[in-house]
Amino acid sequence: MPTRPPLHQPFAHRPGKTPRRDWDPFYHTTAWQKTRARVLKRTGYRCEIASPGCIVLATTADHIRARTAGGSDDDSNLRACCAPCHNRRHPEKGRAARD
């Protein structure tokens, strides 16, 4: 008896969600991933912003002076931060702005 193929969704499929179009493709390049890893390693994965509610474990490399404001990707313009601190600093990039 023949069986039908499994019903599956494409990888990362989220019903009801529209894909984001405001992200910068730069942040998905190999060069940025290496820079991000270097910044996180430099600080021992500790958040350098450490605002109230900080979870201490850094997962993001944050530009001190934004790229859109003329900031560079040099290590001296980057700091490691946790997601809550990054979202507090950039509320326009947080989950509330996307939903």
C-alpha positions as CSV (number, residue, x, y, z in Angstrom):
1,M,0.0,0.0,0.0
2,P,1.6,3.3,-1.0
3,T,2.1,5.9,1.7
4,R,1.9,9.6,1.2
5,P,5.0,11.8,1.8
6,P,5.2,13.4,5.2
7,L,3.7,16.8,5.6
8,H,6.4,19.1,6.7
9,Q,7.1,22.8,6.8
10,P,10.1,24.6,5.4
11,F,13.0,25.2,7.9
12,A,12.2,28.1,10.2
13,H,8.6,28.3,9.1
14,R,6.4,30.3,11.5
15,P,2.7,30.4,10.5
16,G,1.2,33.9,10.8
17,K,4.6,35.7,10.9
18,T,5.8,37.8,8.1
19,P,9.5,37.7,7.4
20,R,11.5,40.7,8.5
21,R,12.7,43.0,5.8
22,D,14.4,45.6,8.0
23,W,17.4,43.6,9.0
24,D,20.8,44.5,7.6
25,P,22.4,41.6,5.6
26,F,25.8,42.7,6.8
27,Y,25.1,41.0,10.1
28,H,24.9,37.6,8.4
29,T,28.3,37.8,6.8
30,T,31.2,35.7,7.8
31,A,33.3,38.8,8.5
32,W,30.7,40.1,11.0
33,Q,30.3,36.7,12.7
34,K,34.1,36.5,13.2
35,T,34.1,40.1,14.6
36,R,31.2,39.3,16.9
37,A,32.9,36.2,18.2
38,R,36.2,38.1,18.8
39,V,34.4,40.8,20.8
40,L,32.4,38.3,22.9
41,K,35.6,36.3,23.6
42,R,37.5,39.4,24.5
43,T,35.1,40.1,27.4
44,G,34.6,36.5,28.4
45,Y,31.0,36.7,27.3
46,R,30.2,39.2,30.0
47,C,27.8,42.1,29.4
48,E,29.6,45.4,29.3
49,I,26.5,47.6,29.6
50,A,25.2,45.9,32.8
51,S,22.0,47.9,33.2
52,P,19.2,46.9,35.7
53,G,17.8,43.5,34.6
54,C,21.0,42.4,33.0
55,I,21.5,38.7,32.7
56,V,25.3,39.1,32.4
57,L,25.8,36.5,29.6
58,A,26.6,38.5,26.5
59,T,25.3,37.2,23.2
60,T,25.5,40.4,21.1
61,A,28.2,42.7,19.9
62,D,26.8,46.2,20.1
63,H,28.2,49.3,18.3
64,I,28.9,52.1,20.8
65,R,28.5,54.6,18.0
66,A,25.9,53.2,15.5
67,R,27.0,52.3,12.0
68,T,24.2,54.6,10.7
69,A,25.8,57.5,12.6
70,G,29.2,56.9,11.1
71,G,30.5,54.3,13.7
72,S,33.0,51.7,12.5
73,D,33.2,48.0,13.0
74,D,36.5,48.4,14.7
75,D,36.9,46.5,18.0
76,S,37.2,49.9,19.8
77,N,33.7,50.8,18.8
78,L,32.2,47.4,19.8
79,R,31.1,46.0,23.2
80,A,29.6,42.8,24.3
81,C,26.1,42.9,25.7
82,C,23.2,40.7,26.7
83,A,19.9,40.7,24.9
84,P,17.9,42.7,27.6
85,C,20.6,45.4,27.7
86,H,20.7,45.6,23.9
87,N,16.9,45.8,23.6
88,R,16.8,48.5,26.3
89,R,19.4,50.5,24.4
90,H,17.7,50.0,21.0
91,P,14.0,49.6,21.6
92,E,13.3,50.0,17.9
93,K,15.1,46.7,17.3
94,G,13.3,44.7,20.0
95,R,10.4,42.3,19.8
96,A,7.8,44.9,20.4
97,A,8.8,46.8,17.2
98,R,8.5,43.6,15.1
99,D,5.1,42.4,16.3
